[in-house]
């Protein structure tokens, strides 16, 4: 086991920080199922009769944990996130429960969600604050294997609208897992990355001023083929100045040993947030990627102590909801990630 200490970079804002900034966050919520058996999907283990004995008490403990995470993140970043992408949620019902949580109601989060064809019934979704992001449209982009129509995975969620009258496109992802091995399954994540890349090229062709944020659990590290080659994400801001070029601040963080989850006894950084050149360069008086002076990276991993295992073999790993079928009462097997956008 590699005991890498994942350090957060949520620091107090300096005097030169802008008066207004927007937080965009992503969080894999680790199997957020309701307790009801849904027809046509493999969710039996997350029912009262299933192997995990998933009941209302455990469900609302999980909800309380989600409320704590988003509320404390909001406190540390000085405002509720404008955009929150989430993955591993079962349906719109659980999203309605999230946005209704007491400490989140002031944000008035609205929901963008589509049921995906995933065999377990888990989806991605986006929550947004309508006072800051003006929604214009959304679409579910399917990820399909042409030679295997029975294979199913999560759709890519594309959402577009404006922040301060500037056009934004958000892509929320949960790419195929590494089931069967990283190399054996790599072509599936390359396939998903290709869907996103094609969509970005199509957007830029008609909206060359579009500002793009790709977020999600990509089930690949920032330096893997799907991200570096297929998406074309760069490690340096200077290499991503064009509208269709992409910058991934998590590449540098990964190379420095930081991670968002423990996979096969090692820390990986599967949760990425990637922006296009329009958010890197930004014009005078325009919104762009922002980093407080005290921060080391443009990307942020939210790994406060309450989110970590505090002792034992897996010390400093994410404090998860279940280990096997044993309920731990934790938060998720991933840390949240976020970035700032400001003028």
ROKE-840856 format. One record per residue (C-alpha): residue in three letters; y negated, z, x negated; residue number from 1. Coordinates in Angstrom, 2 decimals. Each point is the difference from the previous one (the first is absolute). Layout:
# ROKE-840856
SITE  code       py       pz       px  pos
SITE   ALA        Y        Z        X  NUM
...
This chain:
# ROKE-840856
SITE  code       py       pz       px  pos
SITE   UNK     0.00     0.00     0.00    1
SITE   UNK    -3.44    -0.85    -1.23    2
SITE   UNK    -2.40     2.78     0.94    3
SITE   UNK    -3.26    -1.90     0.07    4
SITE   UNK    -2.91     2.05     1.26    5
SITE   UNK    -1.96    -2.15     2.40    6
SITE   UNK    -3.66     0.98    -0.12    7
SITE   UNK    -2.54    -0.63     2.73    8
SITE   UNK    -3.41    -1.49    -0.51    9
SITE   UNK    -1.85     1.37     2.98   10
SITE   UNK    -3.05     1.47    -1.71   11
SITE   UNK    -3.39     1.13     1.15   12
SITE   UNK    -2.55    -2.74     0.44   13
SITE   UNK    -2.61    -0.34    -2.71   14
SITE   UNK    -3.73    -0.23     0.47   15
SITE   UNK     0.03    -3.80    -0.30   16
SITE   UNK     2.54    -0.52     2.78   17
SITE   UNK    -1.24    -2.15     2.90   18
SITE   UNK    -1.28     1.72     3.12   19
SITE   UNK     2.71    -1.71     2.05   20
SITE   UNK     3.46    -1.11    -0.99   21
SITE   UNK     3.13    -1.01     1.88   22
SITE   UNK     3.51     1.25    -0.72   23
SITE   UNK     3.01    -2.24     0.52   24
SITE   UNK     3.34     1.83    -0.15   25
SITE   UNK     3.70    -0.72     0.29   26
SITE   UNK     2.86     2.42     0.66   27
SITE   UNK     3.74    -0.52     0.41   28
SITE   UNK     0.79     2.65     2.62   29
SITE   UNK     3.73     0.18    -0.81   30
SITE   UNK     2.02    -0.70     3.14   31
SITE   UNK    -2.46     1.00     2.69   32
SITE   UNK     2.28    -0.47     3.01   33
SITE   UNK    -0.36     1.43     3.46   34
SITE   UNK     3.02     1.89     1.36   35
SITE   UNK     1.08    -2.63     2.55   36
SITE   UNK     2.74    -2.57    -0.57   37
SITE   UNK    -1.50    -3.48     0.15   38
SITE   UNK     2.16    -2.93     1.15   39
SITE   UNK     0.82    -2.65    -2.57   40
SITE   UNK    -0.93     1.95    -3.15   41
SITE   UNK     1.92     2.30    -2.33   42
SITE   UNK    -1.90     3.24     0.57   43
SITE   UNK     2.91     2.21     1.05   44
SITE   UNK    -0.34     2.42    -2.92   45
SITE   UNK    -3.54     0.86     1.14   46
SITE   UNK     1.03     1.37     3.39   47
SITE   UNK     1.05     3.53     1.01   48
SITE   UNK     3.61    -1.17     0.00   49
SITE   UNK    -0.27    -1.77    -3.36   50
SITE   UNK     0.94     1.09    -3.49   51
SITE   UNK    -3.49     1.36    -0.68   52
SITE   UNK    -0.21     1.94     3.27   53
SITE   UNK    -3.47    -1.48     0.44   54
SITE   UNK    -1.65     1.96     2.81   55
SITE   UNK    -3.44     0.82     1.38   56
SITE   UNK    -0.48     3.00    -2.30   57
SITE   UNK     0.59    -2.09    -3.12   58
SITE   UNK    -2.02    -2.90     1.37   59
SITE   UNK    -3.09     2.12     0.64   60
SITE   UNK     0.35     1.70    -3.37   61
SITE   UNK    -0.12    -3.46    -1.50   62
SITE   UNK    -3.07    -0.82     2.10   63
SITE   UNK    -1.70     3.20    -1.14   64
SITE   UNK     0.66    -1.01    -3.60   65
SITE   UNK    -1.49    -3.46     0.57   66
SITE   UNK    -3.07     1.61     1.54   67
SITE   UNK    -0.36     2.26    -3.05   68
SITE   UNK     0.25    -2.89    -2.45   69
SITE   UNK    -2.58    -2.22     1.68   70
SITE   UNK    -2.37     2.89     0.69   71
SITE   UNK     0.09     1.28    -3.58   72
SITE   UNK    -0.33    -3.53    -1.36   73
SITE   UNK    -3.04    -0.45     2.24   74
SITE   UNK    -1.48     3.24    -1.29   75
SITE   UNK     0.53    -0.96    -3.63   76
SITE   UNK    -1.42    -3.50     0.43   77
SITE   UNK    -2.89     1.31     2.12   78
SITE   UNK     0.86    -2.02     3.13   79
SITE   UNK     2.88    -1.13     2.17   80
SITE   UNK     1.45    -3.20    -1.45   81
SITE   UNK    -1.40    -3.12     1.64   82
SITE   UNK     3.41    -1.68    -0.22   83
SITE   UNK     3.47     1.58    -0.25   84
SITE   UNK     3.05    -2.20    -0.47   85
SITE   UNK     3.34     1.66     0.76   86
SITE   UNK     3.66    -0.94    -0.30   87
SITE   UNK     3.34     1.35     1.23   88
SITE   UNK    -1.23     0.72     3.50   89
SITE   UNK     2.32    -0.73     2.93   90
SITE   UNK    -2.37    -1.12     2.73   91
SITE   UNK    -3.43     0.25     1.57   92
SITE   UNK     0.90     3.33     1.62   93
SITE   UNK     0.05     1.84    -3.33   94
SITE   UNK    -3.29    -1.64    -0.97   95
SITE   UNK    -1.57     1.22     3.24   96
SITE   UNK     1.15     3.50    -0.90   97
SITE   UNK    -1.59    -0.28    -3.46   98
SITE   UNK    -3.42    -1.13     1.22   99
SITE   UNK     0.06     2.77     2.63  100
SITE   UNK     0.51     2.78    -2.55  101
SITE   UNK    -2.75     2.61     0.31  102
SITE   UNK    -1.50    -0.31    -3.46  103
SITE   UNK    -0.04    -3.81     0.16  104
SITE   UNK    -1.51    -0.51     3.44  105
SITE   UNK    -3.58    -0.08    -1.29  106
SITE   UNK     0.81    -3.17    -1.93  107
SITE   UNK     0.93    -1.76     3.28  108
SITE   UNK     2.68    -2.07    -1.76  109
SITE   UNK     1.15    -3.14     1.77  110
SITE   UNK     3.38    -1.63    -0.57  111
SITE   UNK     1.20    -3.44    -1.06  112
SITE   UNK     3.79    -0.26     0.26  113
SITE   UNK     2.76    -2.50     0.68  114
SITE   UNK     3.71     0.70     0.45  115
SITE   UNK     1.78    -1.59    -2.93  116
SITE   UNK     3.59    -1.31    -0.14  117
SITE   UNK     1.13     2.62    -2.53  118
SITE   UNK     3.56     1.15     0.75  119
SITE   UNK    -0.98     3.69    -0.03  120
SITE   UNK    -3.03    -0.66     2.15  121
SITE   UNK    -2.61     1.11    -2.55  122
SITE   UNK    -3.34    -1.76    -0.12  123
SITE   UNK    -3.33    -0.08    -1.79  124
SITE   UNK    -3.31     0.66     1.74  125
SITE   UNK    -3.71     0.39    -0.61  126
SITE   UNK    -2.36     2.70     1.27  127
SITE   UNK    -3.73    -0.67    -0.07  128
SITE   UNK    -3.28     1.67     0.91  129
SITE   UNK    -1.81    -2.33     2.43  130
SITE   UNK    -3.36     1.50    -0.95  131
SITE   UNK     0.44    -1.48    -3.50  132
SITE   UNK     2.48    -2.88     0.27  133
SITE   UNK    -0.62    -2.56     2.73  134
SITE   UNK     3.39    -1.47     0.88  135
SITE   UNK     0.10    -3.76     0.60  136
SITE   UNK     3.71    -0.79    -0.02  137
SITE   UNK     3.48     0.67    -1.32  138
SITE   UNK     3.36    -1.68    -0.50  139
SITE   UNK     3.56     0.87    -0.97  140
SITE   UNK     1.21    -2.28    -2.80  141
SITE   UNK     3.80    -0.30     0.00  142
SITE   UNK     2.04     0.13    -3.19  143
SITE   UNK     3.10    -2.17     0.48  144
SITE   UNK     2.91    -1.34    -2.00  145
SITE   UNK     0.46    -3.58     1.13  146
SITE   UNK     3.68    -0.06    -1.01  147
SITE   UNK     0.78     3.35     1.65  148
SITE   UNK    -1.63     0.32     3.43  149
SITE   UNK     1.84     3.30     0.64  150
SITE   UNK    -1.81     1.74    -2.87  151
SITE   UNK    -2.95     2.06     1.24  152
SITE   UNK    -2.79     1.97    -1.60  153
SITE   UNK    -3.48     1.28     0.80  154
SITE   UNK    -2.79    -2.43     0.84  155
SITE   UNK    -3.18    -0.05    -2.05  156
SITE   UNK    -2.92     1.22     2.11  157
SITE   UNK    -3.26    -1.93    -0.44  158
SITE   UNK    -3.17     1.47     1.54  159
SITE   UNK    -3.50    -1.41    -0.25  160
SITE   UNK    -3.50     1.04     0.97  161
SITE   UNK    -3.25     1.15    -1.58  162
SITE   UNK    -1.46     2.99    -1.81  163
SITE   UNK    -3.80    -0.09    -0.07  164
SITE   UNK     0.24    -3.62     1.21  165
SITE   UNK     2.07    -1.04    -3.03  166
SITE   UNK     3.38    -1.66     0.71  167
SITE   UNK     3.09     2.03    -0.93  168
SITE   UNK     3.70    -0.84     0.17  169
SITE   UNK     2.60     2.75    -0.37  170
SITE   UNK     3.69    -0.64    -0.66  171
SITE   UNK     2.39     2.91     0.65  172
SITE   UNK     3.43    -0.38    -1.60  173
SITE   UNK     3.41     1.60    -0.27  174
SITE   UNK     2.03    -2.43    -2.05  175
SITE   UNK     3.82    -0.12    -0.08  176
SITE   UNK     1.70     2.91    -1.75  177
SITE   UNK     1.93    -0.01    -3.25  178
SITE   UNK     3.29     0.48     1.81  179
SITE   UNK     2.71    -1.51    -2.20  180
SITE   UNK    -2.15     0.24    -3.13  181
SITE   UNK    -3.46    -1.01    -1.17  182
SITE   UNK     0.99    -3.36    -1.46  183
SITE   UNK     2.44    -0.89     2.77  184
SITE   UNK    -2.63     0.59     2.69  185
SITE   UNK    -3.04    -1.27    -1.88  186
SITE   UNK     0.01    -3.39     1.73  187
SITE   UNK    -0.65     1.75     3.34  188
SITE   UNK    -3.17     1.65    -1.25  189
SITE   UNK    -1.07    -3.26    -1.61  190
SITE   UNK     0.48    -1.56     3.44  191
SITE   UNK    -2.24     2.62     1.63  192
SITE   UNK    -2.62    -0.39    -2.74  193
SITE   UNK     0.04    -3.74     0.64  194
SITE   UNK    -0.86     0.59     3.67  195
SITE   UNK    -3.02     2.08    -1.02  196
SITE   UNK    -1.08    -2.48    -2.68  197
SITE   UNK     0.16    -2.91     2.46  198
SITE   UNK    -2.04     1.96     2.57  199
SITE   UNK    -2.66     0.86    -2.58  200
SITE   UNK    -0.32    -3.63    -1.09  201
SITE   UNK    -0.36    -1.02     3.66  202
SITE   UNK    -2.69     2.62     0.61  203
SITE   UNK    -2.03    -0.91    -3.09  204
SITE   UNK     0.15    -3.70     0.94  205
SITE   UNK    -1.98     0.72     3.19  206
SITE   UNK    -1.79     3.25    -0.99  207
SITE   UNK    -0.86    -0.21    -3.71  208
SITE   UNK    -2.15     3.13     0.41  209
SITE   UNK     2.90     2.09     1.37  210
SITE   UNK     0.68     3.38    -1.58  211
SITE   UNK     3.70     0.75    -0.16  212
SITE   UNK     2.02     3.19    -0.43  213
SITE   UNK     3.79    -0.12    -0.34  214
SITE   UNK     1.69     3.36     0.42  215
SITE   UNK     3.48     1.35     0.50  216
SITE   UNK     3.34     1.19    -1.23  217
SITE   UNK     1.00    -3.09    -1.93  218
SITE   UNK     3.28     1.49    -1.30  219
SITE   UNK    -1.01    -1.43    -3.36  220
SITE   UNK    -2.08     1.38    -2.83  221
SITE   UNK    -3.37    -1.66    -0.69  222
SITE   UNK     1.41    -1.88    -3.00  223
SITE   UNK     2.95    -1.56     1.84  224
SITE   UNK     0.35    -3.72     0.70  225
SITE   UNK    -0.89     0.15     3.71  226
SITE   UNK    -3.41     1.51    -0.73  227
SITE   UNK    -0.98    -1.50    -3.35  228
SITE   UNK     1.47    -3.49     0.36  229
SITE   UNK     0.31    -0.77     3.72  230
SITE   UNK    -3.15     1.78     1.17  231
SITE   UNK    -1.72    -0.61    -3.32  232
SITE   UNK    -1.55     3.48    -0.20  233
SITE   UNK    -1.82     0.71    -3.26  234
SITE   UNK    -0.29     3.21    -1.98  235
SITE   UNK    -3.60    -0.63    -1.05  236
SITE   UNK    -3.00    -0.39     2.28  237
SITE   UNK    -1.40    -2.68    -2.29  238
SITE   UNK     2.99    -2.21     0.83  239
SITE   UNK    -0.57     0.10     3.77  240
SITE   UNK    -3.45    -1.37     0.70  241
SITE   UNK     0.86    -2.83     2.39  242
SITE   UNK     0.42     0.52     3.76  243
SITE   UNK     3.70    -0.80    -0.17  244
SITE   UNK     0.68     2.01    -3.15  245
SITE   UNK     1.40     3.53     0.25  246
SITE   UNK    -0.54     3.24    -1.90  247
SITE   UNK     2.49     2.89     0.12  248
SITE   UNK    -1.40     3.27    -1.40  249
SITE   UNK     3.44     1.58     0.28  250
SITE   UNK     1.37    -2.14    -2.85  251
SITE   UNK    -1.93     2.04    -2.54  252
SITE   UNK     0.99     3.24     1.73  253
SITE   UNK     3.66    -0.98    -0.09  254
SITE   UNK    -0.22    -0.79    -3.71  255
SITE   UNK    -1.46     3.46    -0.57  256
SITE   UNK     3.02     1.61     1.68  257
SITE   UNK    -1.34     0.82     3.46  258
SITE   UNK     2.07    -0.48     3.12  259
SITE   UNK     0.20     0.46     3.76  260
SITE   UNK     3.69     0.70     0.56  261
SITE   UNK     3.21     1.01    -1.74  262
SITE   UNK     2.64    -2.73    -0.04  263
SITE   UNK     3.32     0.43    -1.79  264
SITE   UNK    -1.24     3.03    -1.98  265
SITE   UNK    -3.18    -1.68    -1.22  266
SITE   UNK    -3.56    -0.33     1.24  267
SITE   UNK    -0.92    -3.40     1.35  268
SITE   UNK    -3.24    -1.39     1.36  269
SITE   UNK     1.10    -1.98     3.05  270
SITE   UNK    -3.14     0.74     2.02  271
SITE   UNK    -2.67    -2.48    -1.03  272
SITE   UNK    -3.50    -0.95     1.09  273
SITE   UNK    -1.21    -3.39    -1.20  274
SITE   UNK    -3.37    -1.67     0.58  275
SITE   UNK    -1.34    -3.51    -0.39  276
SITE   UNK    -2.77    -1.21    -2.27  277
SITE   UNK    -2.66     0.30     2.70  278
SITE   UNK     0.50     3.78    -0.08  279
SITE   UNK     0.01     0.06    -3.80  280
SITE   UNK    -3.21    -1.90    -0.65  281
SITE   UNK    -2.02     0.75     3.15  282
SITE   UNK    -3.55    -1.29     0.19  283
SITE   UNK    -3.17     2.04    -0.01  284
SITE   UNK    -0.03     2.19     3.08  285
SITE   UNK     3.58    -1.00     0.90  286
SITE   UNK     3.08     2.17     0.45  287
SITE   UNK     2.37     0.13    -2.95  288
SITE   UNK     2.73     2.11    -1.57  289
SITE   UNK    -1.50     3.29    -1.12  290
SITE   UNK     0.94     2.75    -2.46  291
SITE   UNK    -1.85     3.32    -0.40  292
SITE   UNK    -1.08     0.56    -3.58  293
SITE   UNK     2.40     2.93    -0.33  294
SITE   UNK     3.03    -2.10     0.99  295
SITE   UNK     2.20    -1.60    -2.61  296
SITE   UNK     1.37    -2.79     2.21  297
SITE   UNK    -1.14    -2.08     2.96  298
SITE   UNK     3.27     0.84     1.73  299
SITE   UNK     0.73     3.52     1.21  300
SITE   UNK     3.28     1.87     0.54  301
SITE   UNK    -0.38     2.96     2.33  302
SITE   UNK     2.51     2.47    -1.42  303
SITE   UNK    -1.49     3.39     0.71  304
SITE   UNK     2.32     2.98    -0.77  305
SITE   UNK     0.88     0.56     3.66  306
SITE   UNK     1.57    -3.47     0.04  307
SITE   UNK     2.24     0.70    -3.01  308
SITE   UNK     3.29     1.78    -0.47  309
SITE   UNK    -0.99     3.20    -1.81  310
SITE   UNK     3.24     0.95    -1.75  311
SITE   UNK     3.53    -1.03    -0.87  312
SITE   UNK     1.49    -3.24    -1.23  313
SITE   UNK    -2.53    -2.13     1.87  314
SITE   UNK    -3.13     1.95    -0.84  315
SITE   UNK    -3.19    -2.07     0.48  316
SITE   UNK     1.82    -2.67     2.01  317
SITE   UNK    -1.28    -0.61     3.55  318
SITE   UNK     1.03     2.76     2.41  319
SITE   UNK     1.97    -2.04     2.49  320
SITE   UNK     1.02     0.55     3.62  321
SITE   UNK     3.75    -0.22    -0.60  322
SITE   UNK     2.33     0.15    -2.97  323
SITE   UNK     3.08    -1.68     1.36  324
SITE   UNK     0.41     1.54     3.44  325
SITE   UNK    -1.61     3.30    -1.03  326
SITE   UNK    -3.42     0.52     1.56  327
SITE   UNK    -2.50     1.10    -2.67  328
SITE   UNK    -3.07     0.09     2.22  329
SITE   UNK    -1.94    -1.99    -2.57  330
SITE   UNK    -2.42    -2.89     0.30  331
SITE   UNK     1.42    -3.25    -1.34  332
SITE   UNK     1.98    -1.41    -2.89  333
SITE   UNK    -3.17    -1.88    -1.01  334
SITE   UNK    -3.50     1.10    -0.97  335
SITE   UNK    -2.93    -1.62     1.84  336
SITE   UNK    -2.23    -2.41    -1.88  337
SITE   UNK    -3.60    -1.01     0.61  338
SITE   UNK    -3.05    -1.74    -1.37  339
SITE   UNK    -3.72    -0.01     0.63  340
SITE   UNK    -2.27    -2.84     1.10  341
SITE   UNK    -3.78     0.36    -0.23  342
SITE   UNK    -3.25    -1.82    -0.71  343
